[in-house]
Structure formats: structure tokens, C-alpha cells
Amino acid sequence: MRNLMLAAALICAGPVMAQDDGAFVEFKVLKPEVALAAAQAALQNCRDNGYQVGVMVVDRFGLPQAYVRDRFAGPHVFETAHRKAWTAVSFRTGTLELGEITAPGEMMSGIRDLSMPLALGGGLPIEADGSIVAGIGVSGAPGPDIDQDCAQAGIDAIFDEIAF
């Protein structure tokens, strides 16, 4: 039985070890058209609820892929939507949750001292096949929880395209 367990462990580890031997890393990112579709769906969701927002989708490295802004959204929404999306991919978590675990007095509160992260709800990582492929950030609704709901609507709109 022990030999069988050892053999099973080696078989399972085989592909991981083979992947580590190469000189390249493979990863997935959203096509610009899919990133734009997520941004537009998030914008439409907020618009349908009476909110004027800006929506940014970044790739897995935090670089902008798509940005849409409603005509009456404030000028701040570009920066905040970008920072929320960037934060979601950088810290691999939603920014509403990050806001809770980085609150003053919490162990990770120092993250708030960095210049780019924005621990304010409205940013979500976009995952496919167990890997982060993008991030989406929404800014401009009357609360970060509403921004987050709109961001989730953007992800939901492209789910069938990114589900493997």
C-alpha cells in the first residue's frame, strides 16, 4: 500500500516537475474584446440602477485593457477604477475584503501605506481555470458595495466565454 501511495504521488508530481524544467512560463489573459465586454456589462448594470460610473479592466499584470466611463461620472473614477482593478490582481482578492483585512489595527494594515493599492470595494479578480486572467474595477456608485456588485455583473457577463 505504501508503494502504491508513493507511486501515485510521483505520478501527480510529474507534470509539475516537467513544467518547471522549461525556460518559459505560460499564462492566459483576456482578449481585449472580452475585457471590453466585461467593462460594458458592469457599466450597464450600474446605469440600469441609476449610477454613473467608470469601469477599468486590467490584465493579470495590472495593465489597462479596457476603460469605459458614463458621461456624468466624476473625473476621479478613472484613477479609482484603475487602482481597484490593479489591487484585485496584485493581492489576488476582492478589494471589499481587502478593505476589511487592512483596516487600522489589523496585521495587514501596512498595505494601505503603499501608493497604488486601494482597499475600497469595487475591485475583483477575474479567474479562469484556477488562474487570475484579469481584474475589474468600478468606481462612482454611491457605495463600494454597489461598485462591487457592478464589477461582479461584468464578470458574470463573460463567464461563459472564460469558463473552461
N, C-alpha and C positions, 0 to 999 in steps of 0.2 A: 504494500500500500504506500509506503514511504517513497519508493522509487517511482511509483505512478504519479504521486503528487509532485515530485521533483521534475519529472518529465513534462508534466502539464505546465509547471511554472516556467520552464525553459522554452517551451513552445510559445507560450503567451508573451514572453520577453523577447523572443526572436525578432519580430518586426520592429520593435522599438530600438533594439540594438542595431539592426540593419539601417534604419533611418538615420541614426546618429553617425554612421560612418561617412555619409556624403558631405560634400562641401557646401551644399545649398539647403536652404530651408524653404519649404513650400507653405503657402498660406492662401487664403481666399479673401477677397474684398468684393464689395458690391459693385456692379456695373453702375456707371453714372445714371443711367435711365431708371434703375431700381432705386437708387438713392433719392433721385428726384421724385419718384412716385411716393416714397415714404414721406418725404417732406411735404408734398402737396396734400397727402391724405391727412397728415397731422394738422396742417393749416386749415383744411376744410372742416375737420372735426371741431376745432376751436371756433371757426367762423360760424358754423351751424349753431353753436351755443352762445353766440354773440360776443366773442372775444377776438380782438385784433392782435395777432402775434407774429413773431418771426420764428422760423424753423431752420436749423442747420443740421445737416448730416455730414459727419466726418468719416474718413476711412479708419481702419484699425490702428493707424499711427497718429490719429488726431488731425489729419489734414482735411480741409474742407472739400466736400464733393458736391454738395447742393445746398442752396440757400434760397428760401422764399420768405417774403415779408408782406403782410397785409398793408394796404395803403395807409391806414391810420395807426399802425403800430409805432411805438415810440422809437427814437433813434438808438436807444440803449439795447434794443433786442438783438442786434447783430452780435455785439460782443457777448452778451449773456448767453444767447443760444449757442454760440460757438464754444464758450467756456464750459457750459453744461455738457455738451456732446463730448468735448475733449476730456473732461473729468470722468465721464462714464466709461470711456475706453481706457483711459490711463489707470483708473483704480478698479476697473472691471466690476463696477457696481452702479446701481442707480443713485442719482445724486440726492434723492429724498432720504434714502437710507444712509448715505454718506454724511448728510447733514446731522443725523442723529448720533452716529458714532464718532463724529469730530466736534461735537458740542463742547463748550468750555468745561473743563474738568474731566473730560473723557481722555483715555490713553492716546487716542489718535488726533487730539485737538490741534497739534502742531501742523497738520496738513493745511489748516486754514491760514497759516503764515506764509505759505508758498504763493507765488504771484499768479499762477494760471488756474489752479483748481477753484471751482465754485460749488460749494456744498449747499446747494439750494435746489430743491426739487424741480424736475423738468428735463433731466438728462437720463437716458437709458442706453446701456449697451445693446447692440443688435447681435444676436448669436445665431449661428447655424452650424449644425453638426458638431456641437460642443466647443466651438471656437468663436471668438468675437470677430465679426466681419466689419463692423461699423459702430457708430454711436449717433444718437439723435438727441438734439436739444431744442426745447421750446421755451420761449420767453414772451411775456406780455399779458398773459391771462391774469385775473385778479388774485391768484394764489399759486404757489409752487405745486400744490397737489393737482390743480387743474392743468397746469403746464404738463405735468407728468402723465395725466390721463390722455392729453392730446398726443404726446410722444408715443404712448402705447398704441393709440389708434393708428399712427403712422407705421409702426412695426406690424400691427395686425393686418394692415392693408397689403403688405408684401409677403406675409407669412408663407403663402402657398408657393411663391417663387423661390424662397430661400430654404424651405424645409427639404432636406434630402431624404 
